[in-house]
Amino acid sequence: MSKKIIIIGGGMAGLSAGAYLQMNGFNTEIFEMNGVPGGVCTSWKRGEYTVDWCIHWLVGSGSSDSFYARWSELIDMADIEVVDHAEYAVVEDETGNRFHIYTDLNRLEDEMMAISPVDFPKIREFIDTCKNLVHLEMPNEQSMEVANLWFKMKWLWKMLPYFGVFGKYSRISTVDYAQEFKNPLLRKAIANLFEPEIPILFCMMTLAWMHKKAAGYPIGGSMNFARRIADRFEALGGKIHYNCRVEKIGVENGRATGIQLADGATHPADYVVSAADGHSTLFDMLGGKFTSPKFEEFYRRGDTFPSLVFVALGIGRSFHATPHSYLFPLKSAFRIDPKTELKDLYIRTHNFDPTLAPFGKTLVSTMIETRNWEYWVDLQRNDPTRYQAEKQRIADTLINILEDKLGNVRDLVEMTDVTTPATIIGFTNNWKGSFEGWLLTPDTGFTQLPSTLPGLERFYMCGHWVAVGGGLPTAMMSGRNAAQLICAQERQRFSIQERV
């Protein structure tokens, strides 16, 4: 009889782990706290509109990168329509000057040079490094934790030409690197490529992926993509239990034995994999009994991705003349909460995906980062009337900003939707309401946390709380690696089952 494996969490990491374990003959069941798969890779309906919360670009969307092969092990990537944007974003300064961050690196270099010839040496360094990374192809067929010597030697050989690039650009944050440009518009654009604390290397790699058309947007949005993975898992014979919150992981004689749900029901297993929030896994489900110094250090001092106030508007007109990703300065500060105030606003106009709004209409959204998650949780719990009023104030303010900036907005708003850190915690249970777990910084480098815990056998973790840096490919690969570790534990060869 095949070994039974329980996976806690039906996000991208849990679905990936489940699918690969099913391919390798295990009897796998996922217990998901919500009524839908995907975790943070989600979308939801609001009237005629679909609010898309997650995917901005998908690394591995094109066959020029090896992540395409990994995704193709799970789903038919050729069946997904992908939009490769000509622009990553458009950034505007206080005088109306615009900088187009083109995804074609040659075109981007011309744009940078036209704006700031004085920054020629820095521009050339930036573009040359991005072009160098276009050719980077990291072997990812095997988990490094179980890889043989030949695979590790091959990995080192392929990475050898990039050691200097990684060593230099993984040690400087995006915001610090931006300060090396003389032109203020270039500084603003570079600083806002992604999280300001993240190494500039990540931004360079992203532009390299986009240049070779391997980081496009899958039409249909986040939930559509997540459901494809869930469907694959179930087609392989796996089972998903929805609306099942895990309260405790059973342990006997230093070995994980199953789970207990919030309703008291117990489910035995030969292995348990947690793809859920790391903090609740370690300190609630396991009672803090199996931590390690490395985990404790991360939870004491590590940086998480921030939480979000996410606002979506359904507007009854097209915005084809507006950049799909647009950062512009505000005439006056936009207060989000007592510790969060915006001087610039980053919006997305989703005309590029016709599945998110009726013809001739548009979903417009903004992700506003905040680390004041406690304020929103307290407000929702203790003053729900004011909580709703604050959400409405933010939506109204955004509508007024767009009316002033773009015109013909206020009277055409058909849908508003505001999520807060309290919403995120309620839906994902993520520690501090983080939207992607541990933040990659110059201090962490490419450090990964262990998938196993000292003193606890037959238990593995995967997802953004062990795979530092966020992103769907990272989560997918973390789940795949967990499956490889279990195969190694069972002394069986890890194999891929072809899609029918």
ZABAPA-63710 format. One record per residue (C-alpha): residue in three letters; residue number from 1; x, y, z negated. Coordinates in steps of 0.001 Angstrom, whole numbers, padded with zeros to 6 digits. Example, Ala and Ser with C-alpha at 12.3 -4.5 7.8 and 13.67 -1.06 7.14 Angstrom:
<atoms>
<atom "Ala", 1, <012300, -004500, -007800>>
<atom "Ser", 2, <013670, -001060, -007140>>
</atoms>
This chain:
<atoms>
<atom "Met", 1, <000000, 000000, 000000>>
<atom "Ser", 2, <001326, 003474, 000906>>
<atom "Lys", 3, <002372, 005838, -001856>>
<atom "Lys", 4, <-000181, 008477, -002837>>
<atom "Ile", 5, <000975, 012087, -002859>>
<atom "Ile", 6, <-001012, 015013, -004229>>
<atom "Ile", 7, <-000214, 018499, -002951>>
<atom "Ile", 8, <-001312, 021533, -004937>>
<atom "Gly", 9, <-002202, 024372, -002573>>
<atom "Gly", 10, <-003454, 024385, 001003>>
<atom "Gly", 11, <-001403, 027313, 002296>>
<atom "Met", 12, <001143, 027004, 005086>>
<atom "Ala", 13, <003707, 025166, 002944>>
<atom "Gly", 14, <001164, 022699, 001553>>
<atom "Leu", 15, <-000389, 022006, 004945>>
<atom "Ser", 16, <003042, 021504, 006489>>
<atom "Ala", 17, <004199, 019157, 003735>>
<atom "Gly", 18, <000956, 017203, 004020>>
<atom "Ala", 19, <001138, 016843, 007788>>
<atom "Tyr", 20, <004743, 015616, 007771>>
<atom "Leu", 21, <004066, 013223, 004899>>
<atom "Gln", 22, <001101, 011782, 006791>>
<atom "Met", 23, <003355, 011310, 009818>>
<atom "Asn", 24, <005627, 009244, 007616>>
<atom "Gly", 25, <002964, 006885, 006299>>
<atom "Phe", 26, <002074, 008451, 002957>>
<atom "Asn", 27, <-001476, 008841, 001646>>
<atom "Thr", 28, <-001705, 012580, 001108>>
<atom "Glu", 29, <-004389, 014735, -000484>>
<atom "Ile", 30, <-004344, 018527, -000811>>
<atom "Phe", 31, <-006167, 020289, -003646>>
<atom "Glu", 32, <-006937, 023896, -002681>>
<atom "Met", 33, <-008469, 026435, -005083>>
<atom "Asn", 34, <-010376, 028240, -002303>>
<atom "Gly", 35, <-012949, 027135, 000212>>
<atom "Val", 36, <-010678, 027608, 003227>>
<atom "Pro", 37, <-007136, 026557, 004189>>
<atom "Gly", 38, <-004197, 028852, 004850>>
<atom "Gly", 39, <-003460, 030649, 001573>>
<atom "Val", 40, <-002194, 034131, 002459>>
<atom "Cys", 41, <-002365, 033176, 006146>>
<atom "Thr", 42, <-005991, 034207, 006251>>
<atom "Ser", 43, <-008712, 036185, 007992>>
<atom "Trp", 44, <-012352, 036723, 007105>>
<atom "Lys", 45, <-015539, 037884, 008774>>
<atom "Arg", 46, <-017187, 041209, 008002>>
<atom "Gly", 47, <-020223, 041547, 010213>>
<atom "Glu", 48, <-019106, 041615, 013834>>
<atom "Tyr", 49, <-015460, 042081, 012838>>
<atom "Thr", 50, <-012716, 039699, 011748>>
<atom "Val", 51, <-010327, 041167, 009192>>
<atom "Asp", 52, <-006854, 039738, 009861>>
<atom "Trp", 53, <-004634, 039873, 006794>>
<atom "Cys", 54, <-001390, 038120, 007592>>
<atom "Ile", 55, <000308, 037649, 010932>>
<atom "His", 56, <002103, 040639, 012451>>
<atom "Trp", 57, <004471, 038453, 014440>>
<atom "Leu", 58, <005207, 034730, 014433>>
<atom "Val", 59, <008812, 033603, 014710>>
<atom "Gly", 60, <008804, 030614, 017032>>
<atom "Ser", 61, <005930, 031828, 019189>>
<atom "Gly", 62, <008073, 031308, 022292>>
<atom "Ser", 63, <010185, 028366, 023440>>
<atom "Ser", 64, <013407, 030413, 023432>>
<atom "Asp", 65, <013791, 029743, 019686>>
<atom "Ser", 66, <014077, 026430, 017828>>
<atom "Phe", 67, <011190, 027319, 015513>>
<atom "Tyr", 68, <008952, 026761, 018541>>
<atom "Ala", 69, <009944, 023089, 018466>>
<atom "Arg", 70, <009126, 022876, 014762>>
<atom "Trp", 71, <005677, 024469, 015213>>
<atom "Ser", 72, <005112, 022170, 018195>>
<atom "Glu", 73, <005564, 019146, 015955>>
<atom "Leu", 74, <002396, 020292, 014181>>
<atom "Ile", 75, <000232, 021933, 016844>>
<atom "Asp", 76, <000075, 022539, 020574>>
<atom "Met", 77, <001891, 025866, 020852>>
<atom "Ala", 78, <001303, 025919, 024609>>
<atom "Asp", 79, <-002415, 026192, 023863>>
<atom "Ile", 80, <-001975, 029457, 021936>>
<atom "Glu", 81, <-002156, 032750, 023804>>
<atom "Val", 82, <000631, 035016, 022564>>
<atom "Val", 83, <001024, 038784, 022898>>
<atom "Asp", 84, <004621, 039966, 023086>>
<atom "His", 85, <004416, 043667, 022339>>
<atom "Ala", 86, <006569, 046095, 024297>>
<atom "Glu", 87, <006900, 048147, 021109>>
<atom "Tyr", 88, <007572, 046989, 017585>>
<atom "Ala", 89, <006126, 050286, 016350>>
<atom "Val", 90, <005994, 054019, 016984>>
<atom "Val", 91, <007360, 056347, 014297>>
<atom "Glu", 92, <006479, 060027, 014167>>
<atom "Asp", 93, <008082, 062874, 012226>>
<atom "Glu", 94, <006574, 066043, 010722>>
<atom "Thr", 95, <006957, 068018, 013963>>
<atom "Gly", 96, <005250, 065422, 016157>>
<atom "Asn", 97, <008400, 063895, 017647>>
<atom "Arg", 98, <008001, 060192, 018300>>
<atom "Phe", 99, <010461, 057325, 018300>>
<atom "His", 100, <009372, 054167, 020129>>
<atom "Ile", 101, <010946, 051060, 018618>>
<atom "Tyr", 102, <010990, 048994, 021790>>
<atom "Thr", 103, <011343, 045234, 021558>>
<atom "Asp", 104, <013578, 045174, 024649>>
<atom "Leu", 105, <016993, 045983, 023203>>
<atom "Asn", 106, <018263, 047778, 026318>>
<atom "Arg", 107, <015226, 050016, 026333>>
<atom "Leu", 108, <015581, 050540, 022593>>
<atom "Glu", 109, <019197, 051632, 023006>>
<atom "Asp", 110, <018192, 054173, 025679>>
<atom "Glu", 111, <015473, 055534, 023380>>
<atom "Met", 112, <017871, 055866, 020449>>
<atom "Met", 113, <020489, 057574, 022583>>
<atom "Ala", 114, <017945, 060020, 024021>>
<atom "Ile", 115, <016886, 061030, 020523>>
<atom "Ser", 116, <020338, 061244, 018942>>
<atom "Pro", 117, <023462, 061118, 021140>>
<atom "Val", 118, <025493, 062116, 018082>>
<atom "Asp", 119, <024690, 058712, 016573>>
<atom "Phe", 120, <026252, 056890, 019535>>
<atom "Pro", 121, <028755, 054788, 017501>>
<atom "Lys", 122, <026101, 053661, 015013>>
<atom "Ile", 123, <023559, 052997, 017766>>
<atom "Arg", 124, <026040, 050865, 019687>>
<atom "Glu", 125, <026920, 048900, 016543>>
<atom "Phe", 126, <023237, 048302, 015786>>
<atom "Ile", 127, <022259, 047249, 019312>>
<atom "Asp", 128, <025356, 045097, 019854>>
<atom "Thr", 129, <024676, 043233, 016622>>
<atom "Cys", 130, <021033, 042649, 017588>>
<atom "Lys", 131, <022120, 041366, 021008>>
<atom "Asn", 132, <024642, 039068, 019378>>
<atom "Leu", 133, <021875, 037598, 017206>>
<atom "Val", 134, <019730, 036867, 020287>>
<atom "His", 135, <021962, 033855, 020879>>
<atom "Leu", 136, <021817, 032604, 017286>>
<atom "Glu", 137, <020252, 029148, 017116>>
<atom "Met", 138, <020323, 027580, 013675>>
<atom "Pro", 139, <019878, 023791, 013625>>
<atom "Asn", 140, <016740, 023102, 011598>>
<atom "Glu", 141, <015875, 019500, 012331>>
<atom "Gln", 142, <017053, 018308, 008913>>
<atom "Ser", 143, <016825, 019660, 005403>>
<atom "Met", 144, <020290, 020600, 004171>>
<atom "Glu", 145, <019499, 018753, 000930>>
<atom "Val", 146, <019375, 015417, 002740>>
<atom "Ala", 147, <021380, 016172, 005895>>
<atom "Asn", 148, <024242, 013902, 006847>>
<atom "Leu", 149, <027808, 015096, 007331>>
<atom "Trp", 150, <027448, 015269, 011131>>
<atom "Phe", 151, <024455, 017604, 010900>>
<atom "Lys", 152, <026231, 019839, 008388>>
<atom "Met", 153, <029320, 020026, 010602>>
<atom "Lys", 154, <027127, 020890, 013595>>
<atom "Trp", 155, <025411, 023601, 011545>>
<atom "Leu", 156, <028745, 025084, 010475>>
<atom "Trp", 157, <030049, 025018, 014053>>
<atom "Lys", 158, <027002, 026840, 015412>>
<atom "Met", 159, <027031, 029381, 012579>>
<atom "Leu", 160, <030788, 030026, 012666>>
<atom "Pro", 161, <030612, 032913, 015193>>
<atom "Tyr", 162, <028006, 034642, 013008>>
<atom "Phe", 163, <029688, 034418, 009605>>
<atom "Gly", 164, <031064, 037948, 009957>>
<atom "Val", 165, <027683, 039367, 010945>>
<atom "Phe", 166, <025918, 037597, 008084>>
<atom "Gly", 167, <028585, 038589, 005610>>
<atom "Lys", 168, <028433, 042264, 006558>>
<atom "Tyr", 169, <024758, 042914, 007216>>
<atom "Ser", 170, <023240, 040685, 004537>>
<atom "Arg", 171, <024924, 042853, 001901>>
<atom "Ile", 172, <023361, 046172, 002850>>
<atom "Ser", 173, <019705, 047048, 002424>>
<atom "Thr", 174, <017631, 048434, 005266>>
<atom "Val", 175, <017141, 051776, 003521>>
<atom "Asp", 176, <020862, 052136, 002787>>
<atom "Tyr", 177, <021788, 051230, 006348>>
<atom "Ala", 178, <019336, 053826, 007653>>
<atom "Gln", 179, <021187, 056558, 005777>>
<atom "Glu", 180, <024218, 055975, 007995>>
<atom "Phe", 181, <022363, 057573, 010944>>
<atom "Lys", 182, <022620, 061332, 011297>>
<atom "Asn", 183, <019273, 061917, 013017>>
<atom "Pro", 184, <016395, 062111, 010494>>
<atom "Leu", 185, <013872, 060454, 012838>>
<atom "Leu", 186, <016203, 057500, 013398>>
<atom "Arg", 187, <016785, 057267, 009665>>
<atom "Lys", 188, <013038, 057179, 009066>>
<atom "Ala", 189, <012456, 054556, 011735>>
<atom "Ile", 190, <015231, 052231, 010590>>
<atom "Ala", 191, <014216, 052555, 006929>>
<atom "Asn", 192, <010674, 051491, 007811>>
<atom "Leu", 193, <011475, 048470, 009966>>
<atom "Phe", 194, <010403, 046237, 007080>>
<atom "Glu", 195, <010776, 046238, 003303>>
<atom "Pro", 196, <013370, 048920, 002447>>
<atom "Glu", 197, <015137, 046590, -000029>>
<atom "Ile", 198, <015539, 043737, 002436>>
<atom "Pro", 199, <018939, 043305, 004149>>
<atom "Ile", 200, <019197, 045059, 007489>>
<atom "Leu", 201, <020249, 041670, 008887>>
<atom "Phe", 202, <016633, 040500, 008688>>
<atom "Cys", 203, <015459, 043489, 010760>>
<atom "Met", 204, <018197, 042880, 013312>>
<atom "Met", 205, <017187, 039232, 013588>>
<atom "Thr", 206, <013530, 040213, 014015>>
<atom "Leu", 207, <014353, 042561, 016894>>
<atom "Ala", 208, <016514, 039821, 018427>>
<atom "Trp", 209, <013605, 037351, 018226>>
<atom "Met", 210, <011274, 039896, 019811>>
<atom "His", 211, <013780, 040668, 022561>>
<atom "Lys", 212, <013806, 037006, 023630>>
<atom "Lys", 213, <010022, 036792, 023235>>
<atom "Ala", 214, <010085, 034403, 020312>>
<atom "Ala", 215, <008199, 036562, 017806>>
<atom "Gly", 216, <004856, 037437, 019362>>
<atom "Tyr", 217, <001352, 037654, 017951>>
<atom "Pro", 218, <-000964, 034610, 018371>>
<atom "Ile", 219, <-004378, 035692, 019651>>
<atom "Gly", 220, <-007136, 034634, 017279>>
<atom "Gly", 221, <-005445, 035832, 014123>>
<atom "Ser", 222, <-004223, 034241, 010953>>
<atom "Met", 223, <-007109, 031970, 009950>>
<atom "Asn", 224, <-007373, 030580, 013461>>
<atom "Phe", 225, <-003685, 029643, 013280>>
<atom "Ala", 226, <-003986, 028165, 009773>>
<atom "Arg", 227, <-006993, 026050, 010778>>
<atom "Arg", 228, <-004976, 024505, 013598>>
<atom "Ile", 229, <-002440, 023255, 011046>>
<atom "Ala", 230, <-005233, 022050, 008725>>
<atom "Asp", 231, <-006925, 020237, 011601>>
<atom "Arg", 232, <-003653, 018512, 012447>>
<atom "Phe", 233, <-003235, 017398, 008822>>
<atom "Glu", 234, <-006740, 015942, 008748>>
<atom "Ala", 235, <-006339, 014315, 012180>>
<atom "Leu", 236, <-003300, 012521, 010737>>
<atom "Gly", 237, <-005531, 011086, 008014>>
<atom "Gly", 238, <-004916, 013602, 005241>>
<atom "Lys", 239, <-007689, 014896, 003004>>
<atom "Ile", 240, <-008284, 018428, 001705>>
<atom "His", 241, <-010299, 019029, -001463>>
<atom "Tyr", 242, <-011556, 022618, -001423>>
<atom "Asn", 243, <-012646, 024727, -004404>>
<atom "Cys", 244, <-010486, 022594, -006698>>
<atom "Arg", 245, <-008270, 024539, -009050>>
<atom "Val", 246, <-005442, 022543, -010609>>
<atom "Glu", 247, <-004958, 023263, -014301>>
<atom "Lys", 248, <-002320, 020756, -015325>>
<atom "Ile", 249, <000273, 018426, -013824>>
<atom "Gly", 250, <000326, 015081, -015606>>
<atom "Val", 251, <003723, 013896, -016853>>
<atom "Glu", 252, <004627, 010580, -018466>>
<atom "Asn", 253, <008152, 009469, -019367>>
<atom "Gly", 254, <009699, 012269, -017342>>
<atom "Arg", 255, <007724, 011493, -014194>>
<atom "Ala", 256, <004856, 013383, -012528>>
<atom "Thr", 257, <001776, 011160, -012553>>
<atom "Gly", 258, <-000998, 013294, -011068>>
<atom "Ile", 259, <-003094, 016365, -011767>>
<atom "Gln", 260, <-005938, 017576, -013914>>
<atom "Leu", 261, <-008457, 020029, -012445>>
<atom "Ala", 262, <-010078, 022960, -014207>>
<atom "Asp", 263, <-013286, 020913, -014523>>
<atom "Gly", 264, <-011390, 018195, -016397>>
<atom "Ala", 265, <-011253, 015664, -013572>>
<atom "Thr", 266, <-007962, 013794, -013236>>
<atom "His", 267, <-006336, 012401, -010101>>
<atom "Pro", 268, <-003362, 010012, -010318>>
<atom "Ala", 269, <-000543, 010036, -007795>>
<atom "Asp", 270, <002869, 008547, -007121>>
<atom "Tyr", 271, <004266, 012001, -006295>>
<atom "Val", 272, <003093, 015556, -006919>>
<atom "Val", 273, <004114, 018474, -004703>>
<atom "Ser", 274, <003297, 022015, -005761>>
<atom "Ala", 275, <002930, 024480, -002912>>
<atom "Ala", 276, <001107, 026826, -005285>>
<atom "Asp", 277, <002251, 029936, -007134>>
<atom "Gly", 278, <005597, 029229, -008751>>
<atom "His", 279, <005000, 030995, -012050>>
<atom "Ser", 280, <001714, 029203, -012742>>
<atom "Thr", 281, <003257, 025889, -011654>>
<atom "Leu", 282, <006210, 026162, -014022>>
<atom "Phe", 283, <004697, 027903, -017005>>
<atom "Asp", 284, <001018, 026889, -016904>>
<atom "Met", 285, <000619, 023567, -015092>>
<atom "Leu", 286, <003876, 022224, -016559>>
<atom "Gly", 287, <003795, 024242, -019774>>
<atom "Gly", 288, <007306, 025673, -019314>>
<atom "Lys", 289, <008904, 022310, -020165>>
<atom "Phe", 290, <010896, 021747, -016968>>
<atom "Thr", 291, <012491, 025037, -016002>>
<atom "Ser", 292, <016144, 025602, -015197>>
<atom "Pro", 293, <018517, 028537, -015788>>
<atom "Lys", 294, <018220, 029516, -012128>>
<atom "Phe", 295, <014424, 029598, -012209>>
<atom "Glu", 296, <014403, 031471, -015497>>
<atom "Glu", 297, <016829, 034064, -014134>>
<atom "Phe", 298, <014658, 034650, -011072>>
<atom "Tyr", 299, <011486, 035061, -013131>>
<atom "Arg", 300, <013319, 037377, -015504>>
<atom "Arg", 301, <015129, 039569, -012982>>
<atom "Gly", 302, <014194, 038573, -009425>>
<atom "Asp", 303, <012402, 040921, -007038>>
<atom "Thr", 304, <009090, 039859, -005570>>
<atom "Phe", 305, <007422, 041209, -002488>>
<atom "Pro", 306, <005030, 043928, -003680>>
<atom "Ser", 307, <001297, 043579, -003875>>
<atom "Leu", 308, <-001073, 045380, -001518>>
<atom "Val", 309, <-004057, 047602, -001204>>
<atom "Phe", 310, <-005273, 046473, 002209>>
<atom "Val", 311, <-007881, 048528, 004035>>
<atom "Ala", 312, <-009671, 047407, 007199>>
<atom "Leu", 313, <-012101, 049471, 009255>>
<atom "Gly", 314, <-014348, 048349, 012083>>
<atom "Ile", 315, <-014664, 051322, 014428>>
<atom "Gly", 316, <-017033, 051500, 017371>>
<atom "Arg", 317, <-014572, 052631, 019994>>
<atom "Ser", 318, <-011316, 051638, 021643>>
<atom "Phe", 319, <-007875, 052828, 020505>>
<atom "His", 320, <-005854, 051715, 023520>>
<atom "Ala", 321, <-004078, 055082, 023647>>
<atom "Thr", 322, <-002929, 054678, 020032>>
<atom "Pro", 323, <000183, 052589, 019262>>
<atom "His", 324, <-000676, 049177, 017855>>
<atom "Ser", 325, <001700, 049869, 014936>>
<atom "Tyr", 326, <001981, 053541, 014102>>
<atom "Leu", 327, <003763, 055341, 011261>>
<atom "Phe", 328, <002999, 059027, 010898>>
<atom "Pro", 329, <003366, 061701, 008193>>
<atom "Leu", 330, <000398, 062878, 006158>>
<atom "Lys", 331, <-000572, 066517, 005692>>
<atom "Ser", 332, <-001016, 065898, 001992>>
<atom "Ala", 333, <-000105, 063047, -000334>>
<atom "Phe", 334, <-002468, 060072, -000434>>
<atom "Arg", 335, <-002801, 058801, -004013>>
<atom "Ile", 336, <-003465, 055067, -004166>>
<atom "Asp", 337, <-003114, 054445, -007899>>
<atom "Pro", 338, <-001343, 056171, -010803>>
<atom "Lys", 339, <002072, 054888, -009655>>
<atom "Thr", 340, <001603, 054829, -005873>>
<atom "Glu", 341, <001456, 057826, -003551>>
<atom "Leu", 342, <001913, 057929, 000215>>
<atom "Lys", 343, <003584, 060634, 002273>>
<atom "Asp", 344, <003404, 058573, 005466>>
<atom "Leu", 345, <000778, 056104, 006651>>
<atom "Tyr", 346, <001376, 052916, 008636>>
<atom "Ile", 347, <-001684, 051731, 010579>>
<atom "Arg", 348, <-002376, 048870, 012963>>
<atom "Thr", 349, <-004912, 049178, 015764>>
<atom "His", 350, <-005847, 045652, 016846>>
<atom "Asn", 351, <-007013, 046273, 020425>>
<atom "Phe", 352, <-004431, 043677, 021493>>
<atom "Asp", 353, <-006601, 040907, 019993>>
<atom "Pro", 354, <-010118, 040945, 021480>>
<atom "Thr", 355, <-011274, 038186, 019094>>
<atom "Leu", 356, <-011215, 040525, 016074>>
<atom "Ala", 357, <-013871, 043006, 017247>>
<atom "Pro", 358, <-016676, 043229, 019796>>
<atom "Phe", 359, <-015840, 044546, 023257>>
<atom "Gly", 360, <-015116, 048271, 023209>>
<atom "Lys", 361, <-014646, 048317, 019424>>
<atom "Thr", 362, <-011540, 048047, 017251>>
<atom "Leu", 363, <-010298, 046659, 013970>>
<atom "Val", 364, <-007956, 049191, 012343>>
<atom "Ser", 365, <-006032, 048229, 009223>>
<atom "Thr", 366, <-003332, 049413, 006870>>
<atom "Met", 367, <-001216, 047517, 004341>>
<atom "Ile", 368, <-000365, 049830, 001456>>
<atom "Glu", 369, <002270, 048427, -000858>>
<atom "Thr", 370, <001999, 048870, -004599>>
<atom "Arg", 371, <003761, 047389, -007598>>
<atom "Asn", 372, <001067, 048661, -009955>>
<atom "Trp", 373, <-000845, 045385, -009847>>
<atom "Glu", 374, <-001687, 045495, -013559>>
<atom "Tyr", 375, <-003667, 048713, -013066>>
<atom "Trp", 376, <-005932, 047078, -010500>>
<atom "Val", 377, <-006413, 043870, -012496>>
<atom "Asp", 378, <-007295, 045858, -015615>>
<atom "Leu", 379, <-009673, 048106, -013671>>
<atom "Gln", 380, <-011506, 045171, -012071>>
<atom "Arg", 381, <-011830, 043369, -015389>>
<atom "Asn", 382, <-012693, 046243, -017736>>
<atom "Asp", 383, <-014316, 048933, -015597>>
<atom "Pro", 384, <-015879, 047351, -012497>>
<atom "Thr", 385, <-017884, 050458, -011633>>
<atom "Arg", 386, <-014770, 052606, -011472>>
<atom "Tyr", 387, <-012947, 049798, -009656>>
<atom "Gln", 388, <-015517, 049894, -006850>>
<atom "Ala", 389, <-015428, 053698, -006825>>
<atom "Glu", 390, <-011636, 053692, -006418>>
<atom "Lys", 391, <-011871, 051268, -003514>>
<atom "Gln", 392, <-014462, 053508, -001870>>
<atom "Arg", 393, <-012312, 056603, -002476>>
<atom "Ile", 394, <-009383, 054972, -000715>>
<atom "Ala", 395, <-011539, 053916, 002243>>
<atom "Asp", 396, <-013060, 057404, 002538>>
<atom "Thr", 397, <-009643, 059048, 002360>>
<atom "Leu", 398, <-008317, 056772, 005088>>
<atom "Ile", 399, <-011305, 057556, 007305>>
<atom "Asn", 400, <-010719, 061293, 006830>>
<atom "Ile", 401, <-007026, 060899, 007680>>
<atom "Leu", 402, <-007832, 059005, 010879>>
<atom "Glu", 403, <-010527, 061498, 011825>>
<atom "Asp", 404, <-008013, 064304, 011504>>
<atom "Lys", 405, <-005210, 062435, 013270>>
<atom "Leu", 406, <-007015, 060527, 016010>>
<atom "Gly", 407, <-010460, 062149, 016226>>
<atom "Asn", 408, <-013855, 060563, 016858>>
<atom "Val", 409, <-013590, 058137, 013946>>
<atom "Arg", 410, <-015789, 059116, 010998>>
<atom "Asp", 411, <-019168, 058734, 012710>>
<atom "Leu", 412, <-018151, 055466, 014394>>
<atom "Val", 413, <-017079, 053490, 011316>>
<atom "Glu", 414, <-019236, 050343, 011215>>
<atom "Met", 415, <-017357, 048294, 008616>>
<atom "Thr", 416, <-015061, 048986, 005668>>
<atom "Asp", 417, <-013218, 046400, 003620>>
<atom "Val", 418, <-010763, 047086, 000802>>
<atom "Thr", 419, <-008740, 044437, -000995>>
<atom "Thr", 420, <-006543, 045195, -003997>>
<atom "Pro", 421, <-003901, 043360, -006007>>
<atom "Ala", 422, <-006760, 042053, -008160>>
<atom "Thr", 423, <-008321, 040555, -005018>>
<atom "Ile", 424, <-005029, 038965, -004023>>
<atom "Ile", 425, <-004489, 037430, -007448>>
<atom "Gly", 426, <-008044, 036113, -007489>>
<atom "Phe", 427, <-007638, 034519, -004052>>
<atom "Thr", 428, <-004025, 033296, -004139>>
<atom "Asn", 429, <-003098, 033247, -007850>>
<atom "Asn", 430, <000243, 034728, -006753>>
<atom "Trp", 431, <002360, 036105, -009578>>
<atom "Lys", 432, <002110, 039920, -009741>>
<atom "Gly", 433, <-000173, 039789, -006700>>
<atom "Ser", 434, <002873, 039386, -004449>>
<atom "Phe", 435, <001963, 038796, -000829>>
<atom "Glu", 436, <005023, 036656, 000022>>
<atom "Gly", 437, <006776, 035511, -003134>>
<atom "Trp", 438, <010471, 036213, -003661>>
<atom "Leu", 439, <011922, 039180, -001792>>
<atom "Leu", 440, <015154, 038688, 000112>>
<atom "Thr", 441, <017625, 041343, -001070>>
<atom "Pro", 442, <021385, 041955, -000754>>
<atom "Asp", 443, <021699, 040506, -004268>>
<atom "Thr", 444, <019904, 037233, -003513>>
<atom "Gly", 445, <021378, 036812, -000046>>
<atom "Phe", 446, <019978, 033646, 001503>>
<atom "Thr", 447, <019824, 031843, -001837>>
<atom "Gln", 448, <017139, 029194, -002085>>
<atom "Leu", 449, <015724, 027806, -005312>>
<atom "Pro", 450, <015770, 024031, -005861>>
<atom "Ser", 451, <012779, 021944, -004831>>
<atom "Thr", 452, <013166, 019708, -007880>>
<atom "Leu", 453, <013149, 020347, -011621>>
<atom "Pro", 454, <015540, 018964, -014230>>
<atom "Gly", 455, <014072, 016124, -016240>>
<atom "Leu", 456, <011051, 015628, -013972>>
<atom "Glu", 457, <010980, 012882, -011359>>
<atom "Arg", 458, <008538, 012414, -008495>>
<atom "Phe", 459, <007825, 016157, -008410>>
<atom "Tyr", 460, <008732, 018717, -005747>>
<atom "Met", 461, <008033, 022397, -005088>>
<atom "Cys", 462, <007765, 024143, -001746>>
<atom "Gly", 463, <006638, 027484, -000385>>
<atom "His", 464, <007582, 031096, -000983>>
<atom "Trp", 465, <008456, 030584, -004643>>
<atom "Val", 466, <011405, 028352, -003785>>
<atom "Ala", 467, <012132, 029519, -000209>>
<atom "Val", 468, <013271, 033118, -000701>>
<atom "Gly", 469, <012363, 035658, 001964>>
<atom "Gly", 470, <008752, 035114, 002944>>
<atom "Gly", 471, <007226, 034463, 006341>>
<atom "Leu", 472, <005171, 031631, 007826>>
<atom "Pro", 473, <008155, 029792, 009358>>
<atom "Thr", 474, <009890, 029825, 005973>>
<atom "Ala", 475, <006805, 028342, 004312>>
<atom "Met", 476, <006339, 025755, 007055>>
<atom "Met", 477, <009977, 024673, 006883>>
<atom "Ser", 478, <009842, 024494, 003088>>
<atom "Gly", 479, <006938, 022054, 003318>>
<atom "Arg", 480, <008772, 020060, 005980>>
<atom "Asn", 481, <011862, 019901, 003774>>
<atom "Ala", 482, <009809, 018617, 000832>>
<atom "Ala", 483, <008527, 015809, 003038>>
<atom "Gln", 484, <012095, 014933, 004026>>
<atom "Leu", 485, <013149, 014827, 000363>>
<atom "Ile", 486, <010348, 012394, -000472>>
<atom "Cys", 487, <011272, 010207, 002483>>
<atom "Ala", 488, <014857, 010181, 001248>>
<atom "Gln", 489, <013669, 009270, -002248>>
<atom "Glu", 490, <011750, 006348, -000765>>
<atom "Arg", 491, <014781, 005373, 001342>>
<atom "Gln", 492, <012905, 005640, 004600>>
<atom "Arg", 493, <013740, 007469, 007775>>
<atom "Phe", 494, <011950, 010806, 008299>>
<atom "Ser", 495, <010116, 010693, 011602>>
<atom "Ile", 496, <007835, 012881, 013704>>
<atom "Gln", 497, <004555, 011542, 015060>>
<atom "Glu", 498, <003801, 012915, 018482>>
<atom "Arg", 499, <000561, 014789, 018979>>
<atom "Val", 500, <-002074, 012828, 020884>>
</atoms>
